[in-house]
Amino acid sequence: MNSRKIPMANSGAGAVRHGYLSNAVRVEAGPLLFVSGQVAWDRAFDIVAPGDGAGQARQVFSNLKAVLANYGADLSDIVRVTVYVTSLSWFDELAKIREELFPGDGPASTIIEVSSLVDPELLIEVDAVAAIS
């Protein structure tokens, strides 16, 4: 775990439902990196896995990892994510993917169901804040 990130899984608001998120995360030091919403586009701006929420989620997190790596960071540096989905019908699949990526004391997190993203074929978008050294 990143020593600059102090997960507050039991912050007084009750236990968290999934280990891939925390009720609160306190950051002690390090510059912050604000990552714009990542969607399931490949480098050619083609949509990866049309109609497949889990497939798109994997591409979104792959894109997020690439942006973080460009700044010398990785998923363990993320302190906050906001996840936008066009349907919560595949929430369980998404939860499994996030558990793989954030195996314990994950970032503070919000998931929001929206009517549409920038392209109607996109099913998920994720933005993030990372505390990096």
C-alpha positions, 0 to 999 in steps of 0.5 A: 500500500502507498504510505501516503494514503491512509484508508479509513475503511471503518470511518464511523459510517459503518463497514464498507460493502466491498474491499475495493473502496473505502469510506474515506482516504486521508492523504498526508503528502504528495502532489495530486494528479486529477485524471479526466474520465477514461472510457473504453476507447483504444488508441485509435478512438475505436470503442472496445467491447461494444455492448459488453460492460465488463469488457469496456470496464477492463479497457477503461482501467487499462487506459487509467493505468496508462495515464497513471504510468505516464506520471510515475503512478499506479492504481495504488496511488489512486485516492478517489474514483468516480464511476459512471455507468449507463446501467447498474445491471452488470454491477456484480461483474464490475465489482469483481473487476474492481476487487481484482484491481483494488484488492483491499482498502481501495480508494474513496469511490462513488458509482453513478448511473447516467442516461448516456455518456459522450458516445451512446455505445459507451457503458462506463467512464471512470475519473480519478484522483491520485496522490503521487510522489 
